[in-house]
């Protein structure tokens, strides 16, 4: 009953409003935390894709509860000692600075020292009658540290004898953390991706005060209509919404259209959104550069709606240097993303016959407008070996180059390596870019695209 009363308080009601679409996760965590004096779960594992509100919800909840806690980003903790000393510093409200020579409050080199010093801090700060929370964001980085570290952290409550709860936040599932050292299973909480309706609700909160909510909601719906299939990252979508809103509202500001004139507003913003979709993950220009290009284009009435300035600005991307076989891998990925699988035999079979002109039939939507599709790694390699200009031996170097293309954001991995069907990917580059790559290796991409036959 005490937990229900606290959940209904003004602070928590405000937190539910500030963190929309996460009420279920907030209530689950609140129930697990219980009262500050109650012993709680020794460890929690919170996982989900990027930009699903994991860290935001946990930190907001701990701040609202006003309980002792330490929040560390494991990317910054490059060693075991750095992690331990960071936890002890935060729990002791100690800040390294010029006065103390940027040194830690305690020197802590191993797990035994950490357990002893953590008991000392809890006793010194008089935290022995309430739960102490240790939040480790980007917890997947812990797998690269000592093998005994993770088993010790999940059993920290048992080892210290104090009411300590360790919260791991990761984009990976718990199965990736398991090892053969008697690891205790934490309580797992999943943060799912936001649905399209939830994304509309969240993005609509950014509506400027001088415009109506319905006007901005219509804009967000248009934006998601273009980007939702290619991008589910809330941070990227929020960035794109703020970046392109000036273009969307320009006809209204000029008096050329009303807020209800949806068709005219869409025709004004459509070419800019289609240009922006080519650079969701390849951020070639900054926000200020993009806005400057849009304002220059708007001032030129003869090219209204045409981003002719953009190719000059994005020229470095078109001339990116890749290894020879990486270029063919990228071409193969583009063909796999924009060609239906049923056309592979037609284009890449060694004994294929000359193509004849097709008779007119049912017209289907262009793959170039629908966006890139997901393809399996096996299909990518099959196309790669088919278009290569010489016999290529399958080696580990080929797989390494696929990973490099993912790192460069030219490909996106759509599923993990643990899937039964193997890893799956999506190509992120535009047609102009892949044609430029094709010209550098004397490969005519259009001859092998289903939309251009």
C-alpha positions as CSV (number, residue, x, y, z in Angstrom):
1,X,0.0,0.0,0.0
2,X,2.9,2.3,0.7
3,X,4.3,1.8,-2.8
4,X,0.9,2.6,-4.3
5,X,0.7,5.8,-2.3
6,X,4.1,6.9,-3.3
7,X,3.4,6.1,-7.0
8,X,0.4,8.4,-6.9
9,X,2.3,11.3,-5.4
10,X,2.8,14.6,-7.3
11,X,6.4,13.9,-8.2
12,X,5.7,10.6,-9.8
13,X,2.6,12.0,-11.6
14,X,4.9,14.6,-13.1
15,X,7.5,12.0,-14.1
16,X,4.9,10.0,-15.9
17,X,4.0,13.1,-17.9
18,X,7.6,14.0,-18.7
19,X,8.4,10.4,-19.7
20,X,5.5,9.4,-21.9
21,X,4.9,5.9,-23.2
22,X,7.1,4.4,-20.4
23,X,4.5,4.1,-17.6
24,X,4.7,0.3,-17.5
25,X,8.4,0.3,-17.1
26,X,8.3,3.0,-14.5
27,X,5.7,1.1,-12.5
28,X,7.7,-2.1,-12.7
29,X,10.9,-0.4,-11.5
30,X,9.0,1.3,-8.7
31,X,7.6,-2.0,-7.5
32,X,11.0,-3.6,-7.5
33,X,12.7,-0.7,-5.7
34,X,10.0,-0.7,-2.9
35,X,10.6,1.5,0.1
36,X,14.1,2.8,0.8
37,X,14.3,0.7,4.0
38,X,13.3,-2.5,2.2
39,X,15.8,-5.0,0.9
40,X,15.5,-5.0,-2.9
41,X,16.7,-7.2,-5.8
42,X,20.5,-7.6,-5.7
43,X,20.8,-6.8,-9.4
44,X,18.6,-5.6,-12.3
45,X,19.4,-5.9,-16.0
46,X,17.6,-3.4,-18.2
47,X,18.0,-3.9,-22.0
48,X,16.6,-2.5,-25.2
49,X,17.7,-0.7,-28.4
50,X,19.2,2.7,-28.4
51,X,17.0,5.7,-27.6
52,X,14.3,3.7,-25.8
53,X,14.5,5.7,-22.5
54,X,16.4,3.2,-20.4
55,X,18.9,5.5,-18.7
56,X,16.5,8.4,-18.6
57,X,13.8,6.5,-16.8
58,X,16.2,4.9,-14.3
59,X,18.0,8.2,-13.4
60,X,14.8,10.2,-13.2
61,X,13.3,7.5,-10.9
62,X,16.3,7.5,-8.5
63,X,16.4,11.3,-8.4
64,X,12.7,11.4,-7.6
65,X,13.1,8.8,-4.9
66,X,16.0,10.7,-3.4
67,X,17.9,7.6,-2.6
68,X,21.8,7.2,-2.5
69,X,23.0,6.2,-6.0
70,X,25.9,6.3,-8.3
71,X,25.5,6.4,-12.1
72,X,28.5,5.6,-14.3
73,X,28.9,5.2,-18.0
74,X,31.1,2.2,-18.6
75,X,32.6,3.7,-21.8
76,X,34.5,6.1,-19.5
77,X,35.5,3.3,-17.2
78,X,38.4,1.8,-19.2
79,X,39.7,-0.2,-16.3
80,X,38.5,-2.0,-13.2
81,X,40.1,0.5,-10.9
82,X,38.6,3.4,-12.7
83,X,35.1,1.8,-12.3
84,X,35.5,1.1,-8.6
85,X,36.9,4.6,-7.7
86,X,34.1,6.3,-9.7
87,X,31.5,4.5,-7.7
88,X,33.1,5.3,-4.4
89,X,33.6,9.0,-5.3
90,X,29.9,9.5,-6.3
91,X,28.5,7.7,-3.2
92,X,30.8,9.9,-1.0
93,X,29.9,13.1,-2.9
94,X,33.6,13.5,-3.7
95,X,34.6,15.4,-6.8
96,X,38.2,15.2,-8.1
97,X,39.5,18.7,-8.9
98,X,42.5,21.0,-8.8
99,X,42.3,21.2,-5.0
100,X,42.9,17.5,-4.5
101,X,45.1,17.0,-7.6
102,X,42.3,15.2,-9.4
103,X,42.9,12.1,-7.3
104,X,40.2,9.7,-6.1
105,X,39.0,9.5,-2.6
106,X,40.2,6.0,-2.2
107,X,42.7,3.9,-4.2
108,X,40.9,0.7,-5.2
109,X,42.7,-1.9,-7.4
110,X,40.7,-5.1,-7.0
111,X,37.3,-6.5,-6.0
112,X,38.3,-7.2,-2.4
113,X,39.4,-3.6,-1.8
114,X,36.2,-2.4,-3.4
115,X,34.0,-4.5,-1.2
116,X,35.8,-3.3,1.9
117,X,35.8,0.3,0.9
118,X,32.1,0.2,-0.1
119,X,31.2,-1.0,3.3
120,X,33.2,1.8,4.8
121,X,31.5,4.4,2.6
122,X,28.0,3.0,3.5
123,X,28.9,3.2,7.2
124,X,30.4,6.7,6.9
125,X,27.6,8.2,4.9
126,X,25.0,6.3,7.1
127,X,23.4,4.5,4.2
128,X,23.0,1.3,6.2
129,X,19.2,1.8,6.6
130,X,18.4,2.5,3.0
131,X,19.0,0.9,-0.4
132,X,22.2,2.0,-2.3
133,X,21.9,1.9,-6.1
134,X,24.8,1.5,-8.5
135,X,23.8,2.2,-12.1
136,X,26.2,1.0,-14.8
137,X,25.2,2.4,-18.2
138,X,26.6,0.8,-21.4
139,X,27.2,-2.3,-19.4
140,X,28.3,-4.3,-22.4
141,X,31.7,-2.7,-22.0
142,X,32.1,-4.7,-18.8
143,X,32.6,-7.9,-20.9
144,X,36.0,-6.6,-21.9
145,X,37.3,-6.3,-18.3
146,X,38.3,-9.0,-15.8
147,X,36.2,-12.2,-15.9
148,X,35.6,-12.1,-12.2
149,X,34.2,-8.5,-12.3
150,X,30.6,-9.3,-13.5
151,X,30.0,-12.2,-11.1
152,X,31.1,-10.0,-8.2
153,X,28.8,-7.1,-9.2
154,X,25.7,-9.2,-9.5
155,X,26.4,-10.6,-6.0
156,X,27.5,-7.4,-4.5
157,X,24.6,-7.4,-2.0
158,X,25.7,-10.8,-0.7
159,X,29.4,-10.0,-0.6
160,X,29.0,-6.7,1.2
161,X,26.1,-7.7,3.5
162,X,24.5,-4.3,2.8
163,X,21.3,-3.4,0.9
164,X,23.0,-2.7,-2.5
165,X,21.3,-3.0,-5.9
166,X,23.4,-3.0,-9.1
167,X,21.5,-1.9,-12.2
168,X,23.0,-2.9,-15.5
169,X,21.8,-0.9,-18.6
170,X,22.7,-2.4,-22.0
171,X,21.6,-2.7,-25.6
172,X,22.5,-6.4,-25.6
173,X,20.5,-9.2,-24.2
174,X,21.7,-11.0,-21.1
175,X,22.7,-14.1,-23.0
176,X,25.7,-12.1,-24.3
177,X,27.0,-11.7,-20.7
178,X,26.8,-15.3,-19.6
179,X,30.1,-17.0,-18.8
180,X,31.2,-20.2,-17.0
181,X,32.0,-18.7,-13.6
182,X,28.7,-19.3,-11.8
183,X,27.0,-16.0,-12.8
184,X,23.9,-15.2,-10.8
185,X,20.9,-14.3,-13.0
186,X,19.7,-10.7,-12.5
187,X,16.0,-9.6,-12.8
188,X,15.5,-8.6,-16.4
189,X,13.4,-5.7,-17.7
190,X,12.9,-5.0,-21.4
191,X,12.4,-1.6,-22.9
192,X,10.7,-2.2,-26.3
193,X,11.1,0.1,-29.3
194,X,8.5,2.9,-29.6
195,X,5.7,2.3,-31.9
196,X,4.8,4.8,-34.6
197,X,1.9,6.2,-32.5
198,X,4.2,6.6,-29.5
199,X,6.9,8.3,-31.7
200,X,4.2,10.8,-32.8
201,X,3.2,11.5,-29.2
202,X,6.8,12.0,-28.1
203,X,7.9,14.1,-31.0
204,X,4.8,16.3,-30.7
205,X,6.0,17.4,-27.3
206,X,8.7,19.5,-29.1
207,X,6.0,21.7,-30.7
208,X,7.0,25.4,-30.6
209,X,4.7,27.5,-28.5
210,X,3.8,29.8,-31.4
211,X,2.3,27.0,-33.5
212,X,-0.7,24.8,-32.9
213,X,-0.3,21.2,-31.7
214,X,-2.3,19.8,-34.6
215,X,-0.1,21.6,-37.1
216,X,3.1,20.2,-35.6
217,X,1.5,16.7,-35.3
218,X,0.7,16.7,-39.0
219,X,4.3,17.6,-39.7
220,X,5.5,14.7,-37.5
221,X,3.2,12.3,-39.3
222,X,4.6,13.4,-42.6
223,X,8.2,13.0,-41.3
224,X,7.6,9.5,-40.0
225,X,5.9,8.6,-43.3
226,X,9.2,9.1,-45.0
227,X,11.7,8.0,-42.3
228,X,9.9,5.4,-40.1
229,X,10.9,2.4,-42.3
230,X,14.5,3.4,-42.5
231,X,15.1,4.8,-38.9
232,X,13.5,4.0,-35.5
233,X,16.1,5.9,-33.5
234,X,14.2,8.6,-31.5
235,X,17.3,10.8,-31.2
236,X,17.8,10.8,-35.0
237,X,14.1,11.4,-35.7
238,X,14.0,14.3,-33.2
239,X,17.1,15.8,-34.8
240,X,15.5,15.5,-38.3
241,X,12.2,17.0,-37.1
242,X,13.8,20.0,-35.6
243,X,16.1,20.4,-38.6
244,X,13.4,20.4,-41.3
245,X,10.6,22.2,-39.5
246,X,11.8,25.6,-40.7
247,X,11.3,24.5,-44.3
248,X,7.8,23.0,-43.5
249,X,6.5,26.2,-41.8
250,X,7.9,28.6,-44.4
251,X,4.7,28.8,-46.6
252,X,2.7,29.5,-43.4
253,X,5.1,32.2,-42.3
254,X,4.9,33.8,-45.8
255,X,1.1,33.7,-45.8
256,X,1.1,31.4,-48.9
257,X,-0.7,28.6,-47.1
258,X,-2.7,28.0,-43.9
259,X,-1.9,25.5,-41.2
260,X,-4.7,23.3,-42.5
261,X,-3.4,23.2,-46.1
262,X,-1.7,19.8,-45.7
263,X,-1.3,19.1,-49.4
264,X,0.6,22.3,-50.2
265,X,2.8,21.9,-47.1
266,X,3.6,18.4,-48.1
267,X,4.6,19.4,-51.6
268,X,6.9,22.0,-50.1
269,X,8.7,19.7,-47.7
270,X,8.8,16.5,-49.8
271,X,12.0,17.0,-51.8
272,X,13.9,18.1,-48.7
273,X,12.8,15.0,-46.7
274,X,13.8,12.7,-49.6
275,X,17.2,14.3,-49.7
276,X,17.6,14.0,-46.0
277,X,16.8,10.3,-46.0
278,X,20.1,9.7,-47.8
279,X,22.1,11.0,-44.9
280,X,20.3,9.7,-41.8
281,X,23.3,7.8,-40.6
282,X,25.9,9.5,-42.8
283,X,25.9,12.9,-41.2
284,X,28.0,14.8,-43.9
285,X,26.9,18.3,-42.8
286,X,26.2,20.0,-39.5
287,X,22.8,21.5,-38.5
288,X,23.9,25.0,-39.3
289,X,25.2,24.0,-42.7
290,X,21.9,22.3,-43.5
291,X,19.9,25.2,-42.5
292,X,22.1,27.6,-44.5
293,X,21.6,25.5,-47.6
294,X,17.9,25.4,-47.1
295,X,17.7,29.2,-46.7
296,X,19.9,29.7,-49.8
297,X,17.6,27.4,-51.8
298,X,14.5,29.2,-50.6
299,X,15.8,32.5,-51.7
300,X,16.3,31.3,-55.3
301,X,12.8,31.2,-56.8
302,X,14.0,29.6,-60.0
303,X,15.1,26.5,-58.2
304,X,12.5,26.4,-55.4
305,X,12.4,22.9,-54.0
306,X,15.7,21.8,-55.7
307,X,18.6,21.3,-53.4
308,X,21.2,22.0,-56.1
309,X,23.7,23.2,-53.5
310,X,23.7,19.8,-51.7
311,X,25.8,17.7,-54.1
312,X,28.7,20.3,-53.9
313,X,28.6,20.2,-50.1
314,X,28.4,16.4,-50.0
315,X,31.1,15.9,-52.5
316,X,33.6,14.3,-50.0
317,X,31.2,11.4,-49.5
318,X,31.0,10.7,-53.2
319,X,34.8,10.4,-53.4
320,X,35.2,8.3,-50.3
321,X,38.1,5.9,-50.6
322,X,37.4,2.2,-50.0
323,X,39.4,-1.0,-50.6
324,X,38.8,-2.5,-54.0
325,X,36.7,-5.5,-52.8
326,X,34.9,-3.3,-50.3
327,X,33.5,-1.3,-53.2
328,X,32.1,-4.5,-54.8
329,X,30.7,-5.6,-51.4
330,X,28.9,-2.2,-51.1
331,X,27.6,-2.5,-54.7
332,X,26.4,-6.1,-53.9
333,X,24.7,-4.8,-50.7
334,X,22.9,-2.1,-52.7
335,X,21.7,-4.6,-55.3
336,X,20.5,-6.9,-52.5
337,X,18.6,-4.1,-50.8
338,X,16.9,-2.7,-53.9
339,X,16.4,-5.9,-56.1
340,X,13.8,-8.5,-55.2
341,X,15.3,-11.9,-54.3
342,X,13.4,-13.6,-57.2
343,X,15.5,-11.5,-59.7
344,X,18.9,-12.8,-58.5
345,X,18.9,-15.7,-60.9
346,X,18.1,-13.4,-63.8
347,X,20.8,-10.9,-63.1
348,X,23.6,-13.0,-61.6
349,X,23.3,-16.5,-63.0
350,X,26.4,-17.5,-65.0
351,X,24.3,-19.0,-67.7
352,X,21.8,-16.2,-68.0
353,X,20.4,-15.4,-71.4
354,X,20.1,-12.0,-72.9
355,X,17.2,-10.1,-71.4
356,X,14.3,-9.2,-73.7
357,X,11.9,-6.3,-73.4
358,X,9.1,-7.1,-70.9
359,X,5.5,-6.8,-71.8
360,X,3.5,-4.3,-69.8
361,X,1.9,-5.8,-66.8
362,X,0.8,-4.8,-63.4
363,X,2.9,-1.8,-62.3
364,X,4.5,-2.1,-58.9
365,X,6.0,0.6,-56.7
366,X,9.6,1.5,-57.4
367,X,12.1,0.1,-54.9
368,X,13.9,3.4,-55.0
369,X,10.9,5.0,-53.4
370,X,10.1,2.2,-51.0
371,X,13.6,2.3,-49.5
372,X,16.2,-0.4,-48.8
373,X,15.1,-3.8,-47.8
374,X,16.8,-6.2,-45.4
375,X,18.9,-9.0,-46.9
376,X,20.8,-12.0,-45.5
377,X,24.6,-12.2,-45.4
378,X,24.6,-15.3,-47.6
379,X,22.7,-13.5,-50.3
380,X,25.1,-10.6,-50.1
381,X,28.1,-12.9,-50.6
382,X,26.4,-14.7,-53.4
383,X,25.9,-11.5,-55.4
384,X,29.4,-10.3,-54.5
385,X,31.0,-13.5,-55.9
386,X,28.8,-13.2,-59.0
387,X,29.8,-9.6,-59.9
388,X,33.5,-9.8,-59.0
389,X,35.8,-9.4,-61.9
390,X,37.9,-12.4,-61.0
391,X,37.7,-15.6,-58.9
392,X,37.6,-14.5,-55.3
393,X,38.5,-16.9,-52.6
394,X,36.2,-16.7,-49.5
395,X,38.4,-15.7,-46.6
396,X,38.0,-14.0,-43.2
397,X,39.1,-10.7,-44.9
398,X,35.8,-10.6,-46.8
399,X,33.8,-10.8,-43.6
400,X,36.1,-8.2,-41.9
401,X,35.3,-5.8,-44.8
402,X,31.6,-6.3,-44.2
403,X,32.1,-5.3,-40.6
404,X,34.1,-2.3,-41.7
405,X,31.2,-1.1,-43.9
406,X,28.9,-1.4,-40.9
407,X,31.3,0.6,-38.8
408,X,31.4,3.3,-41.5
409,X,27.6,3.5,-41.5
410,X,27.4,2.4,-45.1
411,X,25.6,-0.7,-44.0
412,X,23.3,-1.2,-41.0
413,X,23.1,-4.6,-39.3
414,X,19.4,-5.4,-38.9
415,X,19.8,-8.5,-36.7
416,X,22.4,-10.1,-34.5
417,X,24.8,-12.8,-35.4
418,X,23.0,-15.3,-33.1
419,X,20.0,-15.5,-35.4
420,X,19.3,-18.9,-36.9
421,X,19.2,-17.5,-40.4
422,X,22.5,-15.6,-39.9
423,X,23.2,-11.8,-39.8
424,X,21.0,-9.5,-41.9
425,X,21.9,-6.1,-43.2
426,X,20.4,-3.0,-45.0
427,X,22.3,-0.7,-47.4
428,X,22.3,3.0,-46.3
429,X,23.8,4.7,-49.4
430,X,21.9,6.5,-52.2
431,X,21.8,5.7,-55.9
432,X,24.1,8.6,-56.8
433,X,26.7,7.4,-54.3
434,X,26.6,3.8,-55.5
435,X,26.8,4.8,-59.1
436,X,29.9,6.8,-58.2
437,X,31.4,3.8,-56.6
438,X,30.5,1.7,-59.6
439,X,32.2,4.1,-62.0
440,X,35.4,3.9,-59.9
441,X,35.6,0.1,-60.6
442,X,34.0,0.3,-64.1
443,X,30.8,-1.4,-63.0
444,X,27.5,-0.3,-64.5
445,X,25.1,-0.5,-61.5
446,X,22.0,0.4,-63.5
447,X,22.3,-2.7,-65.7
448,X,21.7,-4.8,-62.6
449,X,18.9,-2.9,-60.9
450,X,15.4,-4.3,-61.2
451,X,13.8,-0.8,-61.5
452,X,15.8,0.2,-64.6
453,X,15.3,-2.9,-66.8
